[in-house]
Amino acid sequence: MLNIFRGKRQFQNLDWMQIDMHSHILPGLDDGASTLADGLQLMERLNALGIQKFFFTPHIFQGMYPNTTQGIANAYELVLGSNYTEMAAGFAAEYMVDTFFDSLLQSGEKLATLPNNQILIEMSYIQESSLIEKVIFDLQMQGYKPILAHPERYVFYHGNIKAIQRLRELGCLLQLNLLSLYGYYGPNEKKTARLLSEKGLVDLVGTDIHHMRHVKALEHWIRKEDLWPYFKRCNLQNQALYDIAYA
Ligand SMILES: [Fe+2]
């Protein structure tokens, strides 16, 4: 018997995600968009896939991208002055966990956060930071809520989901990159991403969009495989993040 419900949905998209909380769209700050026009084009294409609002999170990584909250705020103003202002939800940063970050944290200077004092952190992909557990603890002591960016991309955690789970048990939320689920960054990243989502360990999802190649990869793969089913066991907080900011 013909089953009309057997076929895949024709218009798979990112409607379910609504809010992107990890992106490198603000111009001229890091390895993301270099010009405002480039950044706006990324937003436009992602919006066509169903993402309604964006939080902008440029790298703060002393030595590579020595950004400041003020510098990020200035770039954010450019988006607010464009025709895309309605898609702009706010800005924060993606902080590299290193000795510079540790001293910044100890200085008591207010860090660039997402709503609800949530703060996005990352590590080197090839070597775990010896400071990671200390930073997760210290951040919480100061009232911040840490979110580890793309845990599936750290090679030292491949084959060791328990190590990632431990960080979550220490109070660090986990943010998965959508493209990891498609294998964009490699097979181990894909396997780890799928394991994390299937086990319900993912708290937030992001595009981590840097350039048009990322957008085109998403556009390509989303036609082949819907991502929403991976998160059935997860309690995603993307929408909540926006609601906290704009309630
Ligand atoms: Fe990022």
Residues whose N, C-alpha, C, O or C-beta is under 5 A from the ligand:
A	BS01	LIG	E94 D208
